[in-house]
Amino acid sequence: MYSSAPEPGVQSSKHAIPAIDLRSDTVTKPSPEMRRAMFEAEVGDDVYAEDPTINRLEKRAAEIFGREAALFLPSGTMGNQIAIKLHTHHGQEVICEERGHVFNYEMAMMAHFSGVVPRTVWAEDGIVTWEHVKSKLRTKSYHAAKTGLVSLENTHNMAGGTITPPAVFNEVCDNLHAAGLPVHLDGARVFNAAVALGVPVGQLTAKADTVMFCLSKGLGAPVGSLLVGSAELMDRGRIYRKALGGGMRQAGILAAAGLIALEQGPRKLTEDHANARFLAQGLAQVPAIKIDPAKVQTNILICDISGTGLSSSELSCELSRRNVLANGVGPQLIRFVTHLDVSRDQCAQAIEALTSICASNVRYFYRADDK
Ligand SMILES: *Cc1c(COP(=O)(O)O)cnc(C)c1O
């Protein structure tokens, strides 16, 4: 597995003109409306559950997801790890997809904090079916650790923003519940899935026992994620949030931006998805780049650049010289993420930049051959 971090930028943007930043949707900046709401936010001490703005955000999130309760968190990682802690006991296993965020990009916290080991499945396009899970389940034995939880991801980040079809997801959940096992959904970008499918997010995620989603990505808030589930689970979750250092006092300042992200962010995602398809169609025209635009469902696309003869770090370095930022997510895989701070026009410029790199790269090879 390639070890480059997918979310934090491997390169920083120090450009005179604002860069076309396609590294991640985490780079979105709060809107003037969010900043105004932050300025005016009513606050209190959230460790005492006395921050009215956080309480409002948690109530709205619970409503939208059709749950009893929600918990506001500084990050999605904390939400996923609290969920794993809530559902498992030390010495158990968690089944997840091989490229999943909970396994690869959360600092081995499932082992560190919950004392569980991941048991991975590899699923085409990151779409985990009941068939994948069934063969990996382990019940009580004197040899192998027991399965404690299945943690799924929708959309699947490292599989290219892919959507798990609702019927597939529901079948996994129903079978696991029948086996007495819980399901957690890493829904960092679950609003992207819901918007692309045209299904209410609460309906799409109804069968998961807990759902984490991020306000700080495509929805545009500066900070924050939520975990939703039963009142009992969220009540216990508050204890783990405090233990992890996530008791945030007057964080209504953040929740104020989060409320705007939650109410208004989802409808803007359609444009990000259209821009991602536009980008994919443009990149598919570049001979050395391999990408199937038909597989681009949401705001993430991952291109195979092996045809360029460049490594992903060489290519992302060439791109950054042309003011376009994108991260390598494998030795010859580059990921592009569209979001509300990248326009259609800037996507066209990114296509041009890649086209020109590939063209000059080909000339270089011809010159070498001429000798
Ligand atoms: C971003 C992300 C998270 C959470 O990330 P934080 O940076 O901790 O907020 C979790 N899962 C997936 C799939 C993600 O893309």
The ligand as an SDF file (V2000), in Angstrom:
LIG
                    3D

 15 15  0  0  0  0  0  0  0  0999 V2000
  -11.7290   12.6130    5.5760 C   0  0  0  0  0  0  0  0  0  0  0  0
  -12.1990   11.2990    5.8970 C   0  0  0  0  0  0  0  0  0  0  0  0
  -12.4270   10.9060    7.2240 C   0  0  0  0  0  0  0  0  0  0  0  0
  -12.1940   11.7990    8.4260 C   0  0  0  0  0  0  0  0  0  0  0  0
  -11.1520   12.6530    8.3020 O   0  0  0  0  0  0  0  0  0  0  0  0
  -10.7770   13.8130    9.3380 P   0  0  0  0  0  0  0  0  0  0  0  0
   -9.6800   14.4870    8.5930 O   0  0  0  0  0  0  0  0  0  0  0  0
  -10.3250   13.1550   10.5670 O   0  0  0  0  0  0  0  0  0  0  0  0
  -11.9550   14.6820    9.5550 O   0  0  0  0  0  0  0  0  0  0  0  0
  -12.9250    9.6570    7.4370 C   0  0  0  0  0  0  0  0  0  0  0  0
  -13.2070    8.8440    6.4170 N   0  0  0  0  0  0  0  0  0  0  0  0
  -13.0230    9.1740    5.1380 C   0  0  0  0  0  0  0  0  0  0  0  0
  -13.4000    8.2300    4.0600 C   0  0  0  0  0  0  0  0  0  0  0  0
  -12.4930   10.4100    4.8300 C   0  0  0  0  0  0  0  0  0  0  0  0
  -12.2960   10.7420    3.5560 O   0  0  0  0  0  0  0  0  0  0  0  0
  1  2  1  0
  2  3  1  0
  2 14  2  0
  3  4  1  0
  3 10  2  0
  4  5  1  0
  5  6  1  0
  6  7  2  0
  6  8  1  0
  6  9  1  0
 10 11  1  0
 11 12  2  0
 12 13  1  0
 12 14  1  0
 14 15  1  0
M  END
$$$$
